[in-house]
Amino acid sequence: MPRVLLIEDDPSVREGVELGLRRCGHEVRSAATGEDGLTALGHFRPDLLLLDLMLPGMNGVQVCRLVRGSSQLPIIILTARGDDFDVVVGLEAGADDYIVKPARTEVIDARIRAVLRRIEDSGPSRAAPESHGELTIDRAGLTVTKSGQLLTLAPSELRLLMYLSAAAGQVFSRQQLLEYVWEHSYHADARLVDACVRRLRGKIEDDAGSPRYIQTLRGFGYRFGPL
């Protein structure tokens, strides 16, 4: 039974989502503030965090950054319709996906299961660790090190890196990456790819402004180097 921590300040939304997800077979714990959510995170140990961005006090972006700073826990952010800027900020903070409110329970359940399924599908494998310059990618252990230092990657970042590096030199469009990494077919979600690439570059590149490993081919997409 997937364990979901929901942080949402609107009582009607919180209760509706919580009830709906329980009916879908999830074990759900909820909190109304970011502070209470972080406290619940420690003892509930969820499989996924469902996080509203507009919270009183500590907002969702701050919560996301704190969680992502020390954890690979999958994070899906909830945002009001039309808040495109908030979506981008949330994705840059480390979220793996987003859902626009209001959303049917079936949509939320499908997104949650897709994120968790992608983690299960990521491994383990029997492939030997691969060396790409200073990077070592261990597909069996689902770990990435740079110059011997273990990197903390979000699930979407790890899956994106694994996918690109498995076909080094091949160019993938944003739509191809959306369909594989996020299992989305919506063109509007291309910012998921761009935000994830920026976060990943910040962790694996010496200079994210002049990337060596993940290169952009304008008008086409991305490919994995290194040069």
N, C-alpha and C positions, 0 to 999 in steps of 0.2 A: 504494500500500500504506500504510494508516494506521500511523503511528508512535506507539506507546504506551509511556509510562514507567510502570512498576509499582513502587510503594514498599510493601513488605510484609515484615514481620519473620519471619513463620512460614514456615520453609523448605518444608514440604509444600504449603501454600497457594500460596506464591510460584511454586514449580516447576509446580504443576498449572495455575494460571492462565496462566502464561507459555507453557507447552506448548499449552494449549487455544487461546489467542488466536493463536498462530503457525499452528495448523492452520486457523484461520478466516481467515487471510490478513493478519494484522497483523505488523508489524515491532515486536518487543518488546525493551525493555531493562529490567532490574530492579535494584532496590537493596533492602538489608535495613534501612537506617536513613534517617532524614530527612536527616541530614548528607550521606550518600553520594548520596541521591536528588537533592539540590540541586546537588551537583557534577555528576552525570550530566545534569541538566537543561541545563546550559550547553553541553555539547558534543554531546549527542544530538539536541537540538531536536525534541522530540516534538510530535505533533498534539494529544495529550491526556494528562493525568496521571490515573492510577488510584491512589488514595492510601488506604492503611489508616490509620485514626485512632489505633489503639493501637500506637504505636511506642516503642521504648526511647530514652531521651535526649530528643531533640527530637520531640514527638509530631506526629500528623498535622494537628491544628488549627494548630499553630505553623507547620508547613510550608505549609499552605494560605494562611495570612495573609501569609507572606513572598512566596509566588509571586503572590498576588493583588495585593499592593501595587505590583507593577511590570509585571504581565503580564495579558493577556486569555486566556491558555491555558485551555481547558476543563478542569475538574477534576471527577472523579467520586470520591466517598469510599466506602470500604468500611467497614462497621460490623457488629459482632456483633448477632445477633438480640436484640431487647428493649432495646438501648441507645438509647432514644428521646432521652434528654438529649444524648448524644453526637451524634446526627443533627442536632438543632437547632443545637448549637454549631458543628458542621462547616458547616452551611448558612449560618449567620450569618458564618462566617469567609470565605465567598466561593465555596463549592462550587456547582457547577451541578446536580448530581444526586447520588443515593446508591444504593448496592446493599447489601442485607442478606446477610451471609455465614451459612451457605454458600450459594453460588449456582452454578447450572449455567453452563458456558461459553457456552451459547447465549444465556442471559439477559445475561451481561456483554457479549458481542459485540453483542447487539441494542441495549443501552443506549449503548455506545460509538458505534455507527453512527448512532443517533438523534441524539445530541449533535452529531456532526460534520455530519450531514445538515442539521440546523437552522441551522448556521452557513452552509452553502452556500446554503440556501434564503433566507437573509436579504438577499441582494443579489447583485450591485449592481442598482440601478434607475435610471431616468432622471428621477426626481422631483426637483424643485428643493428646496433646503433650506427647511425650515419654521421659522418663528419662533413660539415660544409664550412670550411674556413674555421672560424672560432666557435661555430655552433656545432653542438652534438645533439642529434635528435634520436631519442630512444623510443621507438614505436611500441615496443613490448612493455616498457615501464611507464609509457605516457609522460615522459619527462623531457625537458630541453635544458641544456646547460650552455653557457657562454664563457669561454676561457675557464672552464671547470666550475663555474658558479651556477647553481640551480636557479632557473628563472621561474617566477610565479606567473602562470598564464591562465587567464579565464578560459572556460571550456570552448567558447567560440574562437578565441585566439589560437588555442592549441589545435583545434580542428582545422582552422584555416591554414595554419603553418604546415600541418601534416599533409594536407591536400595539395598545396602548392609545391612543397618540396618533393612530393612523390613523383612529380612530373616536371622536374627542374628544366627551365628553358621554355616550357610551353606557356603560351598566353591564354589566360582565362578571362572571359568577360565577367562583368559584375553579375549578370543574370545567371551565368553558370555557377558562380560561387554562391549566389543566393539559393539556388536550387539544391546544391550539395550541402553546404555548411549549415544553412538555416531551414532548408526544405520549404522555402517560400517561392512563389511564382509572381509576386507583385513587383512591378517595375519601380513603384514609388519607394520600395524598401531598399533601394541601392545604397542609401546612406548607412545602412547596417554594415555593408561591406567597407565603405570608406572609413567609417569610424573605427571599425575593428582593425583595419590596416594601419591607421595612425597610431592606435594603442600598441599594436604589435611592433611597429617600427621603433616606438619609444623604448621598447624592452630589448630588442635584438640588435638594433643598429648602433654603431658608434656615433653617427650623425644622422638623425632622422630626416634632416633636410636634404641630405645627399645619400639616399639609401643604397646599400650594397646588396642586400638580400632580397628585398621585395621591391621590385621596380615597376613603375607605372608606364604604360604605353598609351599615351593620350589617344582617345577615340577607340581603344581596343579593350584595355583592362589591365590586369596585373600578371606578373610572372615572377618566379623565384630564381635568384642568381645562384651563387654569388658571382659577381663580375671578376 
